[in-house]
Amino acid sequence: MNEDILLQLALAKQYAHHARFAGTPRQAIADGYSAVDAMLSALLFHSGQEPPRNHKVKFDTAQKAFPNAFAAETVQDGNSWTFSPGADWKSLEGYYKEWLSSRYEKFEMDPGVATARVREALAVVDSGIRFLAKAEKMEVDALDEVASVRAFGYKFSETSNAVSDVHDFLFNQAEIYGDEHGSKLGTKLAATTNSCDLDLTAGDALTQQIILEDLDIAEDAARVYHLFVQLVDKIQEKRLERICEGRPIENCTPEQIIDTTDFMVGLKARYHGGIIPIVGVPWSQALKGVLSCVTHVMNKPINELAAEAKDKGAPTDQSAEAKEVPS
């Protein structure tokens, strides 16, 4: 496949990923439509056209050339059917206007509406890949994997599998709770884990390979995901308490209960490493010292670390004597 098309598909995948993990509606819209815009560029490159720099002209050109590019599709596989949603051009035009607003104006949007837009962006990326795969006479899964590998280094990783396992566990716990309290389906649908996700991404091949295959890393990531779900549960509880002014949930209105879960939150963590500026010390010794420090911190309770820090900060007898002023 043309290199320009693959680059735009990778960008579409990355922008859609950013939108999925957005912590604010503004970010969800800004990144979500950027994924749509990259897919429009991929379509135009496929037809041999240079995508216009003006985004609205690009939108109009792609719509005219590919009116059915984002059509929904139902596929039969044996005795089962799979429905793949598409996107409507008129709705996407409204999405484009929201994108402009999110970039240049004061912007407010209900989190539930922004979440729906994120799903729309994902549908555009998926349906666009289906369209291009058929046009290029490729298997859809094969093209999707090529785009994912170009964007992230892999399509699914051990981290993805571990997070999925935790999701299934929490979902089953919600089902058991629903059985015990008489609302099995409602409890499953309302389970916080349905609206949470976690992923690890990296830009270099070595780290990507570790994320892809390392079970220890996957296990730790799964624990972080579980803790994040618990954190969101706690935020929901505190929102309910404030929205209902401390009243029990049975005394709250349906609208207040809905407002409790109508929010976005993103947990941002990063590592931007680089060269350690060590002078006159062998690299092996420097790295050993850093890793030993990390191991020490990870294996000590926080109260013991605080005590150690306090002891180190206390003056020694020699330093105290040195500070004495003769009378």
C-alpha positions as CSV (number, residue, x, y, z in Angstrom):
1,M,0.0,0.0,0.0
2,N,1.1,3.6,-0.7
3,E,3.3,4.9,2.1
4,D,1.3,8.2,2.3
5,I,-1.9,6.2,3.0
6,L,-0.3,4.1,5.7
7,L,1.1,7.2,7.4
8,Q,-2.4,8.8,7.5
9,L,-4.0,5.6,8.8
10,A,-1.4,5.5,11.6
11,L,-2.1,9.1,12.4
12,A,-5.9,8.4,12.4
13,K,-5.2,5.5,14.8
14,Q,-3.1,7.6,17.1
15,Y,-5.6,10.6,17.2
16,A,-8.5,8.2,17.9
17,H,-6.4,6.6,20.7
18,H,-5.8,10.1,22.2
19,A,-9.6,10.8,22.0
20,R,-10.4,7.5,23.8
21,F,-8.3,8.5,26.7
22,A,-9.3,12.2,26.8
23,G,-10.0,13.7,30.2
24,T,-12.0,16.7,29.0
25,P,-14.7,17.1,26.2
26,R,-12.4,19.7,24.5
27,Q,-9.6,17.2,24.2
28,A,-12.1,14.4,23.1
29,I,-13.4,16.6,20.2
30,A,-10.0,18.1,19.2
31,D,-8.4,14.6,18.9
32,G,-11.5,12.8,17.8
33,Y,-12.0,15.0,14.7
34,S,-8.3,15.0,14.0
35,A,-8.6,11.2,13.5
36,V,-11.5,11.8,11.1
37,D,-9.4,14.4,9.2
38,A,-6.4,12.0,8.9
39,M,-8.8,9.4,7.5
40,L,-10.0,11.9,4.9
41,S,-6.4,12.4,3.9
42,A,-5.9,8.7,3.5
43,L,-8.9,8.4,1.2
44,L,-7.7,11.3,-1.0
45,F,-4.2,9.8,-1.2
46,H,-5.8,6.5,-2.3
47,S,-7.5,8.4,-5.2
48,G,-4.2,10.0,-6.2
49,Q,-5.2,13.4,-4.9
50,E,-3.0,15.6,-2.7
51,P,-5.2,16.5,0.4
52,P,-6.0,20.2,0.5
53,R,-4.5,22.2,3.4
54,N,-7.8,23.8,4.1
55,H,-9.7,21.3,6.3
56,K,-13.2,22.2,5.1
57,V,-12.1,21.9,1.4
58,K,-10.6,18.5,2.3
59,F,-13.9,17.5,3.9
60,D,-16.0,18.6,0.9
61,T,-13.6,17.0,-1.6
62,A,-13.6,13.6,0.3
63,Q,-17.4,13.6,0.7
64,K,-17.9,14.2,-3.0
65,A,-15.3,11.5,-4.0
66,F,-16.2,8.9,-1.4
67,P,-19.9,9.3,-0.4
68,N,-20.1,5.7,0.9
69,A,-16.7,5.4,2.5
70,F,-18.1,5.3,6.0
71,A,-21.1,3.1,5.5
72,A,-22.1,0.7,8.2
73,E,-21.8,-3.0,7.5
74,T,-23.2,-6.3,8.7
75,V,-21.0,-9.3,8.2
76,Q,-22.0,-13.0,8.5
77,D,-19.4,-15.4,9.9
78,G,-20.9,-18.9,10.0
79,N,-24.0,-18.7,12.1
80,S,-23.1,-15.4,13.7
81,W,-23.5,-11.8,12.5
82,T,-21.3,-8.8,13.3
83,F,-22.5,-5.2,12.9
84,S,-19.9,-2.6,12.3
85,P,-21.2,1.0,12.7
86,G,-20.4,3.7,10.2
87,A,-20.7,7.5,10.2
88,D,-23.0,10.0,8.6
89,W,-21.5,12.9,6.5
90,K,-24.0,15.4,7.8
91,S,-23.1,14.5,11.4
92,L,-19.4,14.7,10.6
93,E,-19.8,18.2,9.2
94,G,-21.2,19.2,12.6
95,Y,-18.3,17.4,14.2
96,Y,-15.9,19.5,12.1
97,K,-17.6,22.7,13.4
98,E,-17.2,21.5,17.0
99,W,-13.6,20.8,16.3
100,L,-13.0,24.4,15.1
101,S,-14.8,25.6,18.3
102,S,-12.7,23.3,20.5
103,R,-9.5,24.8,19.0
104,Y,-10.2,28.5,18.8
105,E,-13.1,29.4,21.1
106,K,-14.5,29.0,24.6
107,F,-15.8,25.5,24.5
108,E,-18.3,23.6,26.6
109,M,-19.9,20.2,25.9
110,D,-21.7,17.6,27.9
111,P,-19.3,14.7,28.6
112,G,-21.9,12.2,27.3
113,V,-22.1,14.0,24.0
114,A,-18.3,14.1,23.7
115,T,-18.2,10.4,24.4
116,A,-20.6,9.8,21.6
117,R,-18.3,11.8,19.3
118,V,-15.4,9.7,20.3
119,R,-17.3,6.6,19.3
120,E,-18.1,8.3,16.0
121,A,-14.4,8.9,15.4
122,L,-13.6,5.3,16.1
123,A,-16.4,4.3,13.7
124,V,-14.9,6.5,11.0
125,V,-11.4,5.0,11.4
126,D,-12.8,1.4,11.4
127,S,-15.1,1.9,8.4
128,G,-12.5,3.9,6.5
129,I,-10.1,1.0,6.9
130,R,-12.8,-1.4,5.7
131,F,-13.3,0.7,2.6
132,L,-9.6,1.0,1.8
133,A,-8.9,-2.7,2.4
134,K,-11.6,-3.7,-0.1
135,A,-10.3,-1.1,-2.6
136,E,-6.8,-2.4,-2.2
137,K,-8.0,-6.0,-2.3
138,M,-6.6,-6.7,1.2
139,E,-8.1,-8.4,4.2
140,V,-9.6,-5.9,6.6
141,D,-7.9,-7.4,9.6
142,A,-4.5,-7.3,7.8
143,L,-4.7,-3.6,6.9
144,D,-6.0,-2.8,10.4
145,E,-3.0,-4.6,11.9
146,V,-0.5,-2.9,9.6
147,A,-1.9,0.5,10.6
148,S,-1.8,-0.4,14.3
149,V,1.8,-1.6,14.1
150,R,2.7,1.6,12.3
151,A,1.0,3.6,15.0
152,F,1.9,1.7,18.2
153,G,4.2,-1.2,17.3
154,Y,1.5,-3.8,17.8
155,K,-2.3,-4.3,17.6
156,F,-2.8,-6.2,20.8
157,S,-0.3,-6.7,23.7
158,E,0.0,-8.7,26.9
159,T,-1.0,-5.5,28.6
160,S,-4.2,-5.3,26.5
161,N,-5.0,-8.9,27.5
162,A,-4.3,-8.4,31.2
163,V,-6.5,-5.2,31.3
164,S,-9.3,-7.1,29.4
165,D,-9.0,-9.9,32.1
166,V,-9.5,-7.4,34.9
167,H,-12.4,-5.9,33.1
168,D,-14.1,-9.3,32.7
169,F,-13.5,-10.0,36.4
170,L,-15.0,-6.7,37.5
171,F,-17.9,-7.2,35.1
172,N,-18.6,-10.7,36.5
173,Q,-18.5,-9.2,40.0
174,A,-21.1,-6.7,39.0
175,E,-23.2,-9.5,37.6
176,I,-23.0,-11.4,40.9
177,Y,-24.0,-8.3,42.8
178,G,-26.9,-7.7,40.4
179,D,-28.1,-11.3,41.0
180,E,-28.0,-10.7,44.8
181,H,-29.8,-7.4,44.6
182,G,-32.4,-8.1,41.9
183,S,-31.0,-6.0,39.0
184,K,-28.6,-8.2,37.1
185,L,-28.7,-6.4,33.7
186,G,-28.9,-2.9,35.1
187,T,-25.9,-3.5,37.4
188,K,-23.8,-5.0,34.6
189,L,-24.6,-2.0,32.3
190,A,-23.8,0.5,35.1
191,A,-20.5,-1.2,36.1
192,T,-17.8,1.5,36.1
193,T,-15.3,-0.8,34.3
194,N,-17.5,-0.5,31.1
195,S,-16.4,3.2,30.9
196,C,-12.8,2.8,31.9
197,D,-9.7,1.7,29.9
198,L,-5.9,1.6,30.2
199,D,-3.1,1.2,27.7
200,L,0.6,1.5,27.5
201,T,2.2,3.1,24.5
202,A,5.8,3.8,23.5
203,G,7.7,5.1,20.5
204,D,10.8,2.9,20.4
205,A,10.9,-0.6,19.2
206,L,12.5,-2.1,22.3
207,T,9.9,-0.7,24.8
208,Q,7.1,-1.7,22.3
209,Q,8.4,-5.3,22.3
210,I,8.4,-5.4,26.1
211,I,4.9,-4.1,26.3
212,L,3.9,-6.6,23.6
213,E,5.1,-9.7,25.3
214,D,6.2,-9.2,29.0
215,L,3.7,-10.7,31.5
216,D,5.2,-8.9,34.5
217,I,4.6,-5.5,32.9
218,A,1.1,-6.7,31.9
219,E,0.3,-7.8,35.5
220,D,1.4,-4.4,36.9
221,A,-0.6,-2.5,34.3
222,A,-3.7,-4.6,35.2
223,R,-3.3,-3.6,38.8
224,V,-3.1,0.1,37.9
225,Y,-6.3,-0.4,35.8
226,H,-8.1,-2.0,38.8
227,L,-7.0,0.9,41.1
228,F,-8.1,3.4,38.5
229,V,-11.6,1.8,38.3
230,Q,-11.8,2.1,42.1
231,L,-10.7,5.7,41.9
232,V,-13.5,6.5,39.5
233,D,-16.0,4.7,41.8
234,K,-14.9,6.9,44.6
235,I,-15.2,10.1,42.4
236,Q,-18.8,8.9,41.5
237,E,-19.6,8.4,45.2
238,K,-18.4,11.9,46.1
239,R,-20.3,13.4,43.1
240,L,-23.5,11.7,44.2
241,E,-23.0,13.0,47.8
242,R,-22.6,16.6,46.5
243,I,-25.3,16.5,43.8
244,C,-27.8,15.0,46.3
245,E,-26.6,17.2,49.2
246,G,-25.9,14.1,51.3
247,R,-29.2,12.4,50.9
248,P,-29.3,8.6,50.5
249,I,-29.5,7.5,46.8
250,E,-33.1,6.3,47.2
251,N,-34.0,9.9,48.0
252,C,-32.3,11.3,44.9
253,T,-34.1,12.0,41.6
254,P,-33.3,10.0,38.4
255,E,-31.8,13.1,36.9
256,Q,-29.4,13.5,39.9
257,I,-28.3,9.9,39.6
258,I,-27.6,10.3,35.9
259,D,-25.6,13.5,36.6
260,T,-23.5,11.4,39.0
261,T,-21.9,9.5,36.1
262,D,-22.0,12.2,33.5
263,F,-18.4,13.3,33.6
264,M,-15.0,12.6,32.0
265,V,-11.7,12.1,33.8
266,G,-8.3,11.1,32.6
267,L,-5.4,9.8,34.6
268,K,-2.2,11.2,33.1
269,A,1.1,9.6,33.8
270,R,4.3,9.8,31.7
271,Y,7.9,8.9,31.4
272,H,10.1,11.1,29.2
273,G,13.6,9.6,29.6
274,G,16.9,10.7,28.2
275,I,20.6,10.6,28.7
276,I,21.8,10.6,32.4
277,P,24.4,13.3,32.7
278,I,27.0,11.4,34.7
279,V,30.6,12.5,34.7
280,G,33.5,10.4,35.8
281,V,31.4,7.4,36.9
282,P,31.0,4.1,34.9
283,W,27.6,3.8,33.3
284,S,27.1,0.4,34.9
285,Q,27.6,1.8,38.4
286,A,25.3,4.7,37.7
287,L,22.5,2.6,36.5
288,K,23.0,0.1,39.4
289,G,22.6,3.0,41.8
290,V,19.4,4.2,40.2
291,L,17.8,0.8,40.1
292,S,18.9,0.1,43.7
293,C,17.2,3.3,44.8
294,V,14.0,2.4,43.0
295,T,14.0,-1.1,44.5
296,H,14.6,0.3,48.0
297,V,11.7,2.7,47.6
298,M,9.3,0.1,46.2
299,N,10.0,-2.3,49.0
300,K,9.6,0.1,51.9
301,P,6.3,1.4,53.4
302,I,5.9,5.2,53.0
303,N,6.1,5.8,56.8
304,E,9.5,4.1,57.0
305,L,10.8,6.1,54.0
306,A,9.6,9.3,55.7
307,A,11.4,8.3,58.9
308,E,14.6,7.6,57.0
309,A,14.4,11.0,55.3
310,K,13.8,12.7,58.7
311,D,16.8,10.9,60.2
312,K,19.0,11.9,57.2
313,G,17.9,15.5,57.6
314,A,18.7,15.6,61.4
315,P,22.1,17.2,62.3
316,T,24.9,14.9,63.5
317,D,26.8,15.5,66.7
318,Q,29.7,16.8,64.6
319,S,27.6,19.2,62.6
320,A,25.9,20.5,65.7
321,E,29.2,21.1,67.4
322,A,30.5,22.9,64.3
323,K,27.6,25.3,64.5
324,E,28.2,26.2,68.2
325,V,29.3,29.7,68.7
326,P,31.9,30.2,71.5
327,S,30.8,32.6,74.2
